[in-house]
Amino acid sequence: MSDHPLPKIGFSLSELAGSLGDFGTIIPLILAVALVSDVNARYILLFFGIWFIVTGLYYRLPIPLEPMKAVAVIVIAGTIGSGEIAAAGLILGVIFLVLGYGRFFGVIEKWVPQSVVRGIQLGLALLLFKSSVGFVVQDPAFFIVGVAIIGAFLVLTRYRKVPDLSAIVVIAVGLVAGIAVSGWPPLSLIPAPQLVIPLPTDFSTAFSTLVLPQVVLTITNAILATSLLTKDLFAHDIPPKKFSTTIGLMNLTSVPFGGFPMCHGAGGLAGQYRYGARTGGANVYAGLIFIILALFFTSPQVLSIIAVGVLGALLVFVGIEMSRHSLRTDSLLVTGIIGILSLISSMTLAFVVGMVIAYLIPYIRKRINPGFPFACFP
């Protein structure tokens, strides 16, 4: 940790606004997973809420939680059941809990160049822009409304002492519009969670299909990039091994009871910060919102009621915030290539290619004349 004292947890309107900053990523993923698989979104929301509060109180910073994206995308694209999801969560929980207690991340930080981590951030920003396109196409009118609201608050916060409450207003507008069209979502109490016991075959399928693609993404984006962005935004050096430990714990305690594999995320941190989060109070707010949704509302209706155009607007401005930090790199070439490959292929391939290029550049520069294009990149 840095020498700067951690902030006191605050519960201002700005923290509440910031708590909604990553909803544009979290809600669509949870909704899609619940619609195509046999998992119950209410338990996903419940454990998200619990761990949002725990991480907010522990870190005292708005360290976000997100569904593990590689796992979520594969579940959405294929026929993956709750047993395989539970098995993946247990395997990933053990992996990251063990890594958090070893020297693994010390080695990783030493050998993974900053330009590679910044490239992962850029790739995530481009993926956020890509995700927003789907929302814009579905609901262009409310996308424009969302952009207008966020833009108006940008002007107000620049020239007047007004907190940026754009996320609250945008979500409220989307929710009111959804209720006007679909009606108020039904109320019902959540049943007690049941233990999900994976079969032996679930573990082998989960490891090859879900765990392997997720590990690289979690190490680079959820841990290394989040740690670096925390330093950028708050001047606090939270060691990656701490993030790894909390990721391990939250999955081991949540997934067996119906939760979904989750991790931290640089995109979520950028989103919460962009809309006003500065302390762990934002996490407490987000956690309470998710717990209330889980306990009292049937799903997935409550998640699908928000006009999706406003979620697209939130994602666009989160992507801008993330890309702004990603360009603080020591090699635009490496960072740019990783970002583009993340968009058109996968973050795993982008990471491997970026590492190769990052280590080849010094070798090439020693053996070519200074006029070669690579020479202009550090």
KEDRENMI-152549 format. One record per residue (C-alpha): residue in three letters; x, y, z. Coordinates in steps of 0.1 Angstrom, whole numbers, padded with zeros to 4 digits, always signed. Example, Ala and Ser with C-alpha at 12.3 -4.5 7.8 and 13.67 -1.06 7.14 Angstrom:
<recs>
ala+0123-0045+0078 ser+0137-0011+0071 
</recs>
This chain:
<recs>
met+0000+0000+0000 ser+0011+0036-0005 asp+0020+0060+0023 his-0012+0080+0017 pro-0038+0071+0042 leu-0069+0054+0028 pro-0099+0077+0026 lys-0128+0075+0051 ile-0158+0058+0037 gly-0183+0084+0025 phe-0220+0082+0017 ser-0226+0113-0003 leu-0248+0117-0034 ser-0216+0115-0055 glu-0208+0081-0040 leu-0244+0069-0049 ala-0240+0082-0084 gly-0206+0064-0087 ser-0221+0032-0074 leu-0242+0030-0106 gly-0212+0036-0129 asp-0206-0001-0138 phe-0243-0012-0140 gly-0241-0008-0178 thr-0217-0038-0178 ile-0229-0059-0149 ile-0267-0059-0155 pro-0266-0070-0192 leu-0242-0098-0185 ile-0262-0111-0155 leu-0294-0108-0175 ala-0280-0127-0205 val-0266-0155-0183 ala-0299-0159-0165 leu-0318-0161-0197 val-0297-0187-0215 ser-0287-0210-0185 asp-0303-0226-0155 val-0287-0203-0130 asn-0309-0180-0109 ala-0301-0143-0113 arg-0314-0136-0078 tyr-0286-0155-0062 ile-0261-0139-0086 leu-0274-0105-0074 leu-0274-0115-0038 phe-0237-0126-0037 phe-0227-0096-0058 gly-0244-0074-0032 ile-0227-0091-0003 trp-0192-0089-0018 phe-0196-0054-0030 ile-0202-0043+0006 val-0173-0065+0019 thr-0148-0051-0006 gly-0159-0016+0000 leu-0154-0019+0037 tyr-0121-0038+0033 tyr-0104-0016+0006 arg-0122+0017+0015 leu-0120+0025-0022 pro-0145+0019-0050 ile-0130-0015-0060 pro-0157-0030-0082 leu-0169-0065-0089 glu-0180-0078-0122 pro-0190-0112-0136 met-0160-0130-0151 lys-0164-0119-0187 ala-0148-0149-0205 val-0170-0173-0184 ala-0201-0152-0190 val-0195-0149-0228 ile-0190-0187-0231 val-0221-0195-0210 ile-0241-0171-0232 ala-0228-0185-0264 gly-0232-0222-0255 thr-0250-0248-0234 ile-0233-0246-0201 gly-0252-0257-0170 ser-0251-0246-0133 gly-0228-0276-0124 glu-0201-0266-0148 ile-0204-0230-0138 ala-0200-0240-0101 ala-0170-0262-0110 ala-0154-0233-0128 gly-0159-0210-0099 leu-0144-0234-0075 ile-0114-0240-0096 leu-0108-0203-0103 gly-0113-0196-0066 val-0086-0221-0056 ile-0062-0208-0083 phe-0065-0172-0073 leu-0065-0178-0035 val-0033-0198-0039 leu-0017-0171-0062 gly-0026-0144-0037 tyr-0005-0161-0010 gly+0026-0168-0032 arg+0052-0147-0050 phe+0036-0152-0084 phe+0024-0116-0089 gly+0058-0103-0079 val+0072-0122-0108 ile+0044-0112-0131 glu+0048-0075-0123 lys+0086-0078-0130 trp+0082-0095-0164 val+0050-0080-0178 pro+0057-0046-0193 gln+0035-0017-0184 ser+0027-0012-0221 val+0011-0047-0221 val-0012-0039-0191 arg-0021-0006-0207 gly-0029-0025-0239 ile-0054-0047-0219 gln-0070-0015-0206 leu-0073-0001-0242 gly-0087-0034-0254 leu-0113-0033-0227 ala-0122+0003-0236 leu-0127-0008-0273 leu-0149-0037-0261 leu-0170-0013-0241 phe-0175+0008-0272 lys-0184-0023-0291 ser-0209-0034-0264 ser-0226+0000-0265 val-0233-0004-0302 gly-0259-0031-0295 phe-0277-0009-0270 val-0277+0020-0294 val-0292+0000-0322 gln-0319-0014-0299 asp-0328+0020-0283 pro-0313+0050-0301 ala-0337+0075-0286 phe-0328+0068-0250 phe-0291+0065-0259 ile-0293+0101-0271 val-0311+0111-0240 gly-0285+0094-0218 val-0256+0111-0237 ala-0274+0145-0234 ile-0278+0141-0196 ile-0242+0130-0191 gly-0230+0159-0213 ala-0251+0184-0194 phe-0236+0173-0161 leu-0201+0175-0176 val-0208+0212-0183 leu-0224+0218-0149 thr-0195+0202-0130 arg-0170+0222-0149 tyr-0185+0256-0144 arg-0206+0251-0113 lys-0200+0234-0080 val-0224+0206-0088 pro-0217+0169-0081 asp-0218+0147-0112 leu-0251+0129-0106 ser-0255+0119-0142 ala-0255+0081-0135 ile-0284+0085-0111 val-0304+0106-0135 val-0296+0083-0165 ile-0306+0051-0146 ala-0337+0068-0132 val-0348+0079-0167 gly-0342+0044-0181 leu-0361+0028-0151 val-0391+0052-0153 ala-0393+0046-0191 gly-0392+0008-0186 ile-0419+0009-0159 ala-0441+0030-0181 val-0438+0005-0209 ser-0437-0028-0190 gly-0453-0020-0157 trp-0440-0024-0122 pro-0419-0057-0117 pro-0436-0083-0095 leu-0425-0087-0059 ser-0416-0120-0042 leu-0392-0131-0015 ile-0361-0150-0025 pro-0360-0187-0015 ala-0331-0200+0006 pro-0301-0208-0017 gln-0293-0245-0023 leu-0259-0260-0025 val-0248-0267-0061 ile-0226-0298-0061 pro-0207-0303-0094 leu-0203-0337-0109 pro-0168-0350-0115 thr-0173-0346-0153 asp-0183-0309-0147 phe-0148-0302-0135 ser-0130-0314-0166 thr-0154-0296-0189 ala-0152-0264-0168 phe-0114-0264-0168 ser-0110-0267-0205 thr-0140-0246-0216 leu-0143-0219-0189 val-0112-0217-0167 leu-0083-0215-0192 pro-0097-0186-0212 gln-0106-0167-0180 val-0073-0170-0161 val-0053-0148-0185 leu-0081-0122-0186 thr-0084-0122-0148 ile-0047-0118-0142 thr-0043-0090-0167 asn-0075-0070-0164 ala-0091-0079-0131 ile-0058-0078-0112 leu-0028-0061-0129 ala-0048-0034-0147 thr-0070-0027-0117 ser-0040-0024-0095 leu-0024+0000-0120 leu-0055+0021-0124 thr-0060+0023-0086 lys-0026+0039-0085 asp-0035+0063-0113 leu-0067+0074-0097 phe-0061+0073-0060 ala-0023+0072-0056 his-0027+0040-0036 asp-0005+0010-0045 ile-0027-0020-0038 pro-0006-0051-0045 pro-0021-0074-0071 lys-0019-0103-0047 lys-0045-0087-0025 phe-0069-0085-0054 ser-0061-0121-0062 thr-0069-0132-0026 thr-0103-0115-0026 ile-0112-0129-0060 gly-0104-0164-0046 leu-0124-0159-0015 met-0155-0145-0031 asn-0157-0173-0056 leu-0152-0201-0031 thr-0179-0188-0008 ser-0204-0177-0034 val-0204-0200-0064 pro-0214-0232-0046 phe-0246-0215-0034 gly-0257-0203-0068 gly-0235-0173-0073 phe-0217-0166-0106 pro-0178-0164-0109 met-0168-0128-0103 cys-0137-0107-0102 his-0125-0071-0099 gly-0122-0051-0131 ala-0104-0020-0144 gly-0134-0011-0165 gly-0156-0011-0135 leu-0132+0010-0115 ala-0130+0036-0143 gly-0168+0036-0145 gln-0174+0041-0108 tyr-0148+0068-0106 arg-0161+0085-0138 tyr-0195+0090-0122 gly-0183+0102-0088 ala-0171+0072-0066 arg-0141+0081-0045 thr-0145+0058-0014 gly-0158+0024-0005 gly-0191+0040+0002 ala-0200+0036-0035 asn-0195-0002-0031 val-0218-0003-0001 tyr-0245+0016-0020 ala-0241-0008-0050 gly-0242-0038-0027 leu-0274-0027-0010 ile-0291-0021-0044 phe-0282-0056-0056 ile-0293-0072-0023 ile-0327-0054-0024 leu-0332-0065-0060 ala-0323-0101-0051 leu-0344-0103-0020 phe-0377-0088-0032 phe-0380-0088-0070 thr-0385-0118-0093 ser-0359-0120-0120 pro-0351-0115-0148 gln-0379-0090-0153 val-0364-0065-0129 leu-0332-0064-0148 ser-0347-0062-0183 ile-0370-0033-0174 ile-0344-0005-0178 ala-0344+0011-0212 val-0312-0002-0227 gly-0303+0029-0245 val-0292+0046-0213 leu-0269+0017-0205 gly-0253+0022-0238 ala-0247+0059-0229 leu-0231+0049-0196 leu-0208+0024-0214 val-0196+0050-0239 phe-0184+0074-0213 val-0168+0046-0192 gly-0149+0035-0224 ile-0137+0071-0228 glu-0124+0072-0192 met-0107+0038-0196 ser-0090+0047-0229 arg-0078+0080-0215 his-0058+0061-0189 ser-0047+0034-0213 leu-0028+0059-0234 arg-0005+0067-0205 thr+0019+0040-0219 asp+0056+0038-0225 ser+0049+0021-0259 leu+0020+0032-0281 leu+0029+0004-0306 val+0025-0024-0281 thr-0005-0009-0264 gly-0023-0002-0297 ile-0017-0037-0311 ile-0030-0053-0279 gly-0060-0031-0280 ile-0069-0039-0316 leu-0063-0076-0312 ser-0085-0077-0281 leu-0113-0061-0301 ile-0110-0084-0332 ser-0098-0116-0316 ser-0094-0123-0279 met-0076-0108-0249 thr-0056-0140-0245 leu-0042-0138-0280 ala-0036-0101-0276 phe-0017-0106-0244 val+0006-0133-0259 val+0013-0112-0291 gly+0018-0081-0270 met+0043-0098-0248 val+0063-0111-0278 ile+0064-0076-0295 ala+0073-0059-0262 tyr+0103-0081-0258 leu+0112-0080-0295 ile+0113-0042-0298 pro+0145-0037-0277 tyr+0162-0065-0296 ile+0152-0050-0330 arg+0163-0015-0320 lys+0198-0027-0313 arg+0201-0043-0347 ile+0186-0018-0371 asn+0193+0018-0380 pro+0175+0046-0360 gly+0153+0054-0390 phe+0134+0021-0388 pro+0097+0028-0377 phe+0101+0007-0345 ala+0128+0030-0333 cys+0103+0057-0326 phe+0085+0036-0300 pro+0101+0031-0265 
</recs>
